[in-house]
Amino acid sequence: VRRSRTAVSSMWPAAPALWLVVIAGAVGDDSADASTHTDEAERVRLIDEVAHDGACGTVRVAEHSSADVAVRFLLCGTTSVGAAFVEPAYARSQLVYNGMIYQYALAFIAPPARAQHVLCLGLGAGAVPSALRARHGARVDVVEESGGVLAMASAYFGYKSRSEPDGGLTVLADALDVLRATGAGARVLGARAPYDCVLADLFDGGAASVSNARTLLSAEMLLTLRDRWLVHGTGVLALNLIADVGEARTLGADADASVRAAVSALGGVFANVRAFFADGDGSAPQGVADDEPAVTRVGNVILFASDSPLSLELPPALLAAAHADVQSGAAHTEAAILAGMGGAELRALRRSAEGGDGEGWAATTRAPVDSHEVAEAARIAHESMVMTQLRSHPPALRPFLLPASAVAGAVGGRSEPDNVDGPVAVGKPDGDGSAHKSDGKCTPSGPDA
């Protein structure tokens, strides 16, 4: 039910739990035909696509609409790497995915004033860097490997790829090459370092995501990040992993080898480490029951590391908005999720220079995790995330999220329901009336402001 905004802050508009409306039925009977989950009021259309993208293969923009809610998705291959509310208009300022909201929380890691100069490794739809720029006046530089992702984020998600001098630069390059000072843009960004925060989200759904995360967590790369790219002593590294965090009641003590290895690697370089589970980007609400199927325990794990203490200090306006949302029954708004983030911490894996390390941290330091075990855990988590993604998105979107044969097997029916529109030519977002489909070129189109 839509309700009016409260007068707490224009930065934190009170809004209903729209994402729950979008996914209603998606976590139901997965054996049913995908077309039975939808009706004439629910449709998905392919708005635009870039073929032969070097990083993703194919980049697509698809829009799902149902009743009064419309959500636009950005897909790298068959993985959703970003989304944005289209309707209702007042929800457009809110981040859609829990994982994105948790990444955005780096703006509130104490001291908050430090997060004014940020380097994002991986763009997605540009939601997090855009929020940091618009809400906090931060200068955010971005490195993105996929030209198609950059083009679609600029054309359909309002990302400003050329926002210097006020907002930051966007560099088309491999993030790991930039960090090693060997890739395109390394000289430009290197001259702008050090940064208050570096945010790394290199997951694109492909096997390379697993390899990239492990490479980023090598001792050599972490030392490079700390000594070359982060402000000495106070810089914060935030990164996103896809992993199995174990049973809810253990608070990360039985997390898979990839998480334990990540915490151990970060703790070997930084004095403080904290990890938060983002519940697979909406596949289950906060506070998962002990008997919840194991697949819901695989998802985004957001880790923060720094040589300074890591405390989450949320502004009063956000807390007030969260309280108003929860009181009205809308417990899954962006403000409410941020306010409840402490309850999602994997406290068993916390490392603190002031003491109070979690049980899981002690275990990782006593017994180093075998590299083969780490690789296998990461592979299994990656495969499980494919099914989590399938369950946590609208059924009508399934043909875009998995190859046709996989969708048919996963949902036990046709691979493409009747209510999915085929590729269409649409007018450019700048309103010039001309229709187009992308030709595979990686030059951003659409408005840049």
BELTADA-V512083 format. One record per residue. RES is the residue in three letters. SS is DSSP state (~ for helix, > for strand, _ for the rest). BURIAL is I if it has 24 or more other C-alpha atoms within 12 Angstrom, else O. Layout:
res=RES ss=SS burial=BURIAL
res=RES ss=SS burial=BURIAL
This chain:
res=VAL ss=_ burial=O
res=ARG ss=_ burial=O
res=ARG ss=_ burial=O
res=SER ss=_ burial=O
res=ARG ss=_ burial=O
res=THR ss=_ burial=O
res=ALA ss=_ burial=O
res=VAL ss=_ burial=O
res=SER ss=_ burial=O
res=SER ss=_ burial=O
res=MET ss=_ burial=I
res=TRP ss=_ burial=I
res=PRO ss=_ burial=I
res=ALA ss=_ burial=I
res=ALA ss=_ burial=I
res=PRO ss=_ burial=I
res=ALA ss=_ burial=I
res=LEU ss=~ burial=I
res=TRP ss=~ burial=I
res=LEU ss=~ burial=I
res=VAL ss=~ burial=I
res=VAL ss=~ burial=I
res=ILE ss=~ burial=I
res=ALA ss=_ burial=I
res=GLY ss=_ burial=I
res=ALA ss=_ burial=I
res=VAL ss=_ burial=I
res=GLY ss=_ burial=O
res=ASP ss=_ burial=O
res=ASP ss=_ burial=I
res=SER ss=_ burial=O
res=ALA ss=_ burial=I
res=ASP ss=_ burial=I
res=ALA ss=~ burial=I
res=SER ss=~ burial=I
res=THR ss=~ burial=I
res=HIS ss=~ burial=I
res=THR ss=_ burial=I
res=ASP ss=_ burial=O
res=GLU ss=_ burial=O
res=ALA ss=_ burial=O
res=GLU ss=> burial=I
res=ARG ss=> burial=I
res=VAL ss=> burial=I
res=ARG ss=> burial=I
res=LEU ss=> burial=I
res=ILE ss=> burial=I
res=ASP ss=> burial=I
res=GLU ss=> burial=I
res=VAL ss=> burial=I
res=ALA ss=> burial=I
res=HIS ss=> burial=O
res=ASP ss=> burial=I
res=GLY ss=_ burial=O
res=ALA ss=_ burial=I
res=CYS ss=_ burial=I
res=GLY ss=> burial=I
res=THR ss=> burial=I
res=VAL ss=> burial=I
res=ARG ss=> burial=I
res=VAL ss=> burial=I
res=ALA ss=> burial=I
res=GLU ss=> burial=I
res=HIS ss=> burial=I
res=SER ss=> burial=I
res=SER ss=> burial=I
res=ALA ss=_ burial=O
res=ASP ss=_ burial=O
res=VAL ss=> burial=I
res=ALA ss=> burial=I
res=VAL ss=> burial=I
res=ARG ss=> burial=I
res=PHE ss=> burial=I
res=LEU ss=> burial=I
res=LEU ss=> burial=I
res=CYS ss=> burial=I
res=GLY ss=_ burial=I
res=THR ss=_ burial=I
res=THR ss=> burial=I
res=SER ss=> burial=I
res=VAL ss=> burial=I
res=GLY ss=> burial=I
res=ALA ss=> burial=I
res=ALA ss=> burial=I
res=PHE ss=> burial=I
res=VAL ss=> burial=I
res=GLU ss=> burial=I
res=PRO ss=_ burial=I
res=ALA ss=~ burial=O
res=TYR ss=~ burial=I
res=ALA ss=~ burial=I
res=ARG ss=_ burial=I
res=SER ss=_ burial=I
res=GLN ss=_ burial=I
res=LEU ss=_ burial=I
res=VAL ss=_ burial=I
res=TYR ss=_ burial=I
res=ASN ss=~ burial=I
res=GLY ss=~ burial=I
res=MET ss=~ burial=I
res=ILE ss=~ burial=I
res=TYR ss=~ burial=I
res=GLN ss=~ burial=I
res=TYR ss=~ burial=I
res=ALA ss=~ burial=I
res=LEU ss=~ burial=I
res=ALA ss=~ burial=I
res=PHE ss=~ burial=I
res=ILE ss=> burial=I
res=ALA ss=_ burial=I
res=PRO ss=_ burial=I
res=PRO ss=~ burial=I
res=ALA ss=~ burial=O
res=ARG ss=~ burial=I
res=ALA ss=_ burial=I
res=GLN ss=_ burial=I
res=HIS ss=> burial=I
res=VAL ss=> burial=I
res=LEU ss=> burial=I
res=CYS ss=> burial=I
res=LEU ss=> burial=I
res=GLY ss=_ burial=I
res=LEU ss=_ burial=I
res=GLY ss=_ burial=I
res=ALA ss=_ burial=I
res=GLY ss=_ burial=I
res=ALA ss=~ burial=I
res=VAL ss=~ burial=I
res=PRO ss=~ burial=I
res=SER ss=~ burial=I
res=ALA ss=~ burial=I
res=LEU ss=~ burial=I
res=ARG ss=~ burial=I
res=ALA ss=~ burial=I
res=ARG ss=~ burial=I
res=HIS ss=~ burial=I
res=GLY ss=_ burial=O
res=ALA ss=_ burial=I
res=ARG ss=> burial=I
res=VAL ss=> burial=I
res=ASP ss=> burial=I
res=VAL ss=> burial=I
res=VAL ss=> burial=I
res=GLU ss=> burial=I
res=GLU ss=_ burial=I
res=SER ss=_ burial=I
res=GLY ss=~ burial=I
res=GLY ss=~ burial=I
res=VAL ss=~ burial=I
res=LEU ss=~ burial=I
res=ALA ss=~ burial=I
res=MET ss=~ burial=I
res=ALA ss=~ burial=I
res=SER ss=~ burial=I
res=ALA ss=~ burial=I
res=TYR ss=~ burial=I
res=PHE ss=_ burial=I
res=GLY ss=_ burial=I
res=TYR ss=_ burial=I
res=LYS ss=_ burial=I
res=SER ss=_ burial=I
res=ARG ss=_ burial=I
res=SER ss=_ burial=I
res=GLU ss=_ burial=O
res=PRO ss=_ burial=O
res=ASP ss=_ burial=O
res=GLY ss=_ burial=I
res=GLY ss=_ burial=I
res=LEU ss=_ burial=I
res=THR ss=> burial=I
res=VAL ss=> burial=I
res=LEU ss=> burial=I
res=ALA ss=_ burial=I
res=ASP ss=_ burial=I
res=ALA ss=~ burial=I
res=LEU ss=~ burial=I
res=ASP ss=~ burial=I
res=VAL ss=~ burial=I
res=LEU ss=~ burial=I
res=ARG ss=_ burial=I
res=ALA ss=_ burial=I
res=THR ss=_ burial=O
res=GLY ss=_ burial=O
res=ALA ss=_ burial=O
res=GLY ss=_ burial=I
res=ALA ss=~ burial=I
res=ARG ss=~ burial=O
res=VAL ss=~ burial=O
res=LEU ss=~ burial=I
res=GLY ss=~ burial=I
res=ALA ss=~ burial=O
res=ARG ss=~ burial=I
res=ALA ss=_ burial=I
res=PRO ss=_ burial=I
res=TYR ss=> burial=I
res=ASP ss=_ burial=I
res=CYS ss=> burial=I
res=VAL ss=> burial=I
res=LEU ss=> burial=I
res=ALA ss=> burial=I
res=ASP ss=_ burial=I
res=LEU ss=_ burial=I
res=PHE ss=_ burial=I
res=ASP ss=_ burial=I
res=GLY ss=_ burial=I
res=GLY ss=_ burial=I
res=ALA ss=~ burial=I
res=ALA ss=~ burial=O
res=SER ss=~ burial=I
res=VAL ss=~ burial=I
res=SER ss=~ burial=I
res=ASN ss=~ burial=I
res=ALA ss=~ burial=I
res=ARG ss=~ burial=I
res=THR ss=~ burial=I
res=LEU ss=~ burial=I
res=LEU ss=_ burial=I
res=SER ss=_ burial=I
res=ALA ss=~ burial=O
res=GLU ss=~ burial=O
res=MET ss=~ burial=I
res=LEU ss=~ burial=I
res=LEU ss=~ burial=I
res=THR ss=~ burial=I
res=LEU ss=~ burial=I
res=ARG ss=~ burial=I
res=ASP ss=~ burial=I
res=ARG ss=~ burial=I
res=TRP ss=~ burial=I
res=LEU ss=> burial=I
res=VAL ss=_ burial=I
res=HIS ss=_ burial=I
res=GLY ss=_ burial=I
res=THR ss=_ burial=I
res=GLY ss=_ burial=I
res=VAL ss=> burial=I
res=LEU ss=> burial=I
res=ALA ss=> burial=I
res=LEU ss=> burial=I
res=ASN ss=> burial=I
res=LEU ss=> burial=I
res=ILE ss=> burial=I
res=ALA ss=> burial=I
res=ASP ss=> burial=I
res=VAL ss=_ burial=I
res=GLY ss=_ burial=I
res=GLU ss=_ burial=I
res=ALA ss=~ burial=I
res=ARG ss=~ burial=O
res=THR ss=~ burial=O
res=LEU ss=_ burial=I
res=GLY ss=_ burial=I
res=ALA ss=_ burial=I
res=ASP ss=_ burial=I
res=ALA ss=_ burial=I
res=ASP ss=_ burial=I
res=ALA ss=~ burial=I
res=SER ss=~ burial=I
res=VAL ss=~ burial=I
res=ARG ss=~ burial=I
res=ALA ss=~ burial=I
res=ALA ss=~ burial=I
res=VAL ss=~ burial=I
res=SER ss=~ burial=I
res=ALA ss=~ burial=I
res=LEU ss=~ burial=I
res=GLY ss=~ burial=I
res=GLY ss=_ burial=I
res=VAL ss=_ burial=I
res=PHE ss=_ burial=I
res=ALA ss=_ burial=I
res=ASN ss=> burial=I
res=VAL ss=> burial=I
res=ARG ss=> burial=I
res=ALA ss=> burial=I
res=PHE ss=> burial=I
res=PHE ss=> burial=I
res=ALA ss=_ burial=I
res=ASP ss=~ burial=I
res=GLY ss=~ burial=I
res=ASP ss=~ burial=I
res=GLY ss=~ burial=I
res=SER ss=_ burial=I
res=ALA ss=_ burial=I
res=PRO ss=_ burial=I
res=GLN ss=_ burial=I
res=GLY ss=_ burial=I
res=VAL ss=_ burial=I
res=ALA ss=_ burial=O
res=ASP ss=_ burial=O
res=ASP ss=_ burial=O
res=GLU ss=_ burial=O
res=PRO ss=_ burial=O
res=ALA ss=~ burial=I
res=VAL ss=~ burial=I
res=THR ss=~ burial=I
res=ARG ss=~ burial=I
res=VAL ss=> burial=I
res=GLY ss=> burial=I
res=ASN ss=> burial=I
res=VAL ss=> burial=I
res=ILE ss=> burial=I
res=LEU ss=> burial=I
res=PHE ss=> burial=I
res=ALA ss=> burial=I
res=SER ss=> burial=I
res=ASP ss=_ burial=I
res=SER ss=_ burial=I
res=PRO ss=_ burial=I
res=LEU ss=_ burial=I
res=SER ss=_ burial=I
res=LEU ss=> burial=I
res=GLU ss=_ burial=O
res=LEU ss=_ burial=I
res=PRO ss=_ burial=I
res=PRO ss=~ burial=O
res=ALA ss=~ burial=O
res=LEU ss=~ burial=I
res=LEU ss=~ burial=I
res=ALA ss=~ burial=I
res=ALA ss=~ burial=I
res=ALA ss=~ burial=I
res=HIS ss=~ burial=I
res=ALA ss=~ burial=I
res=ASP ss=~ burial=I
res=VAL ss=~ burial=I
res=GLN ss=~ burial=O
res=SER ss=_ burial=O
res=GLY ss=_ burial=O
res=ALA ss=_ burial=I
res=ALA ss=_ burial=I
res=HIS ss=_ burial=I
res=THR ss=_ burial=I
res=GLU ss=~ burial=I
res=ALA ss=~ burial=I
res=ALA ss=~ burial=I
res=ILE ss=~ burial=I
res=LEU ss=~ burial=I
res=ALA ss=~ burial=I
res=GLY ss=_ burial=I
res=MET ss=~ burial=I
res=GLY ss=~ burial=I
res=GLY ss=~ burial=I
res=ALA ss=~ burial=I
res=GLU ss=> burial=I
res=LEU ss=_ burial=I
res=ARG ss=~ burial=I
res=ALA ss=~ burial=I
res=LEU ss=~ burial=I
res=ARG ss=_ burial=I
res=ARG ss=> burial=I
res=SER ss=_ burial=I
res=ALA ss=_ burial=O
res=GLU ss=_ burial=O
res=GLY ss=_ burial=O
res=GLY ss=_ burial=O
res=ASP ss=_ burial=I
res=GLY ss=_ burial=I
res=GLU ss=~ burial=I
res=GLY ss=~ burial=I
res=TRP ss=~ burial=I
res=ALA ss=~ burial=O
res=ALA ss=~ burial=I
res=THR ss=~ burial=I
res=THR ss=~ burial=O
res=ARG ss=~ burial=O
res=ALA ss=_ burial=O
res=PRO ss=_ burial=O
res=VAL ss=_ burial=I
res=ASP ss=_ burial=O
res=SER ss=~ burial=O
res=HIS ss=~ burial=O
res=GLU ss=~ burial=O
res=VAL ss=~ burial=I
res=ALA ss=~ burial=I
res=GLU ss=~ burial=O
res=ALA ss=~ burial=I
res=ALA ss=~ burial=I
res=ARG ss=~ burial=I
res=ILE ss=~ burial=I
res=ALA ss=~ burial=I
res=HIS ss=~ burial=I
res=GLU ss=~ burial=I
res=SER ss=~ burial=I
res=MET ss=~ burial=I
res=VAL ss=~ burial=I
res=MET ss=~ burial=I
res=THR ss=~ burial=I
res=GLN ss=~ burial=I
res=LEU ss=~ burial=I
res=ARG ss=~ burial=I
res=SER ss=~ burial=I
res=HIS ss=_ burial=I
res=PRO ss=_ burial=I
res=PRO ss=~ burial=I
res=ALA ss=~ burial=I
res=LEU ss=~ burial=I
res=ARG ss=~ burial=I
res=PRO ss=~ burial=I
res=PHE ss=~ burial=I
res=LEU ss=~ burial=I
res=LEU ss=_ burial=I
res=PRO ss=_ burial=O
res=ALA ss=~ burial=O
res=SER ss=~ burial=O
res=ALA ss=~ burial=O
res=VAL ss=~ burial=I
res=ALA ss=~ burial=I
res=GLY ss=~ burial=O
res=ALA ss=~ burial=I
res=VAL ss=~ burial=I
res=GLY ss=_ burial=O
res=GLY ss=_ burial=I
res=ARG ss=_ burial=I
res=SER ss=_ burial=I
res=GLU ss=_ burial=I
res=PRO ss=_ burial=I
res=ASP ss=_ burial=I
res=ASN ss=_ burial=I
res=VAL ss=> burial=I
res=ASP ss=_ burial=I
res=GLY ss=_ burial=O
res=PRO ss=_ burial=O
res=VAL ss=_ burial=O
res=ALA ss=_ burial=O
res=VAL ss=> burial=O
res=GLY ss=> burial=O
res=LYS ss=_ burial=O
res=PRO ss=_ burial=I
res=ASP ss=_ burial=O
res=GLY ss=_ burial=O
res=ASP ss=_ burial=O
res=GLY ss=_ burial=O
res=SER ss=_ burial=O
res=ALA ss=> burial=O
res=HIS ss=> burial=O
res=LYS ss=_ burial=I
res=SER ss=_ burial=I
res=ASP ss=_ burial=O
res=GLY ss=_ burial=I
res=LYS ss=_ burial=O
res=CYS ss=_ burial=I
res=THR ss=_ burial=O
res=PRO ss=_ burial=I
res=SER ss=_ burial=I
res=GLY ss=_ burial=I
res=PRO ss=_ burial=O
res=ASP ss=_ burial=I
res=ALA ss=_ burial=O
